Amino acid sequence: MSIDAKASRKPVPNDVIHSAARALEIVDCLAANADAVTARQLSVKLGIGLPTVYHLLNTLTYAGYAEKINTGYILSGDKISNLYASFMRSLRAEPVVVSAIHRLAIITRETVYAARLVGESAVIVSVAEGSQAVRVGNLYPGLRGNEYARAAGKILLAFLPEEHLETYIRHTSMTMLTPHTIIDPAELRSELQKVRENGYAIDREGFAEGVCCLSVPIVRSGATAPSIAISVTIPSHRFDAAWRAHLHSLQEMRRELE
């Protein structure tokens, strides 16, 4: 098993517990590798002294988060699966939302999902698969990131308080995921202004080539910002012919849920 030998650790700020931060870096590294990782490999990868790595591995093993397999280490299945189950419970969409996106998937025959903000990340909380022979896949509860490129992400960013949006833009490394991805901060602000004015967001292959997406906000009574975004994903070859009808279905569902 090979592991990138280039040190990838970020500087640890002075106001955090360094040993805890390093232990979590080891957890991340173990999670990123399918095979057992040796202490020496972790030391080289993370730029942490070998004695410290052994102490941290012993601590993680004692706490039940890692286990030793021959000369290497892996994550402990029980602890990590319990954490994952707890995380997924925290993301669980309301039954009325789950029911609505499944009905919408039947109407549109496309894959539909619901996402909400967790911190500054747009996280998918429920997915209803479409019935078309060619449809968008690889969507699952827990998927997050690249909000600037995703229709649901644009919806949730557009209604953030101004200072929170500026914090997101300032601290997010916006990458060209496709030739259509918006990465210029001024252009993104303009796009989000259009989202606020229109009441919906469109992703035309900005997140993934061959994939387009429509999204609308669900703003509950008394709220000023959406609690959730509902999106219909559409292969690009069907988008131009279908998007207006799908947007109408999304807006009908929005009125129902609000």
Stockholm file with secondary structure:
# STOCKHOLM 1.0

chainA/1-258         MSIDAKASRKPVPNDVIHSAARALEIVDCLAANADAVTARQLSVKLGIGLPTVYHLLNTLTYAGYAEKINTGYILSGDKISNLYASFMRSLRAEPVVVSAIHRLAIITRETVYAARLVGESAVIVSVAEGSQAVRVGNLYPGLRGNEYARAAGKILLAFLPEEHLETYIRHTSMTMLTPHTIIDPAELRSELQKVRENGYAIDREGFAEGVCCLSVPIVRSGATAPSIAISVTIPSHRFDAAWRAHLHSLQEMRRELE
#=GR chainA/1-258 SS CCCCCSCCCCCCCTTSCHHHHHHHHHHHHHHTCSSCBCHHHHHHHHTCCHHHHHHHHHHHHHHTSEEEETTEEEECHHHHHHHHHHHHHHHCCCHHHHHHHHHHHHHHCSEEEEEEEETTEEEEEEEECCCSSSCCCCCCTTCCCCTTTSHHHHHHHHTSCHHHHHHHHHHCCCCCSSTTCCCCHHHHHHHHHHHHHHTCEEEESSSSTTEEEEEEEECCTTCSSCSEEEEEEEEHHHHHHHHHHHHHHHHHHHHHHC
#=GC SS_cons         CCCCCSCCCCCCCTTSCHHHHHHHHHHHHHHTCSSCBCHHHHHHHHTCCHHHHHHHHHHHHHHTSEEEETTEEEECHHHHHHHHHHHHHHHCCCHHHHHHHHHHHHHHCSEEEEEEEETTEEEEEEEECCCSSSCCCCCCTTCCCCTTTSHHHHHHHHTSCHHHHHHHHHHCCCCCSSTTCCCCHHHHHHHHHHHHHHTCEEEESSSSTTEEEEEEEECCTTCSSCSEEEEEEEEHHHHHHHHHHHHHHHHHHHHHHC
//
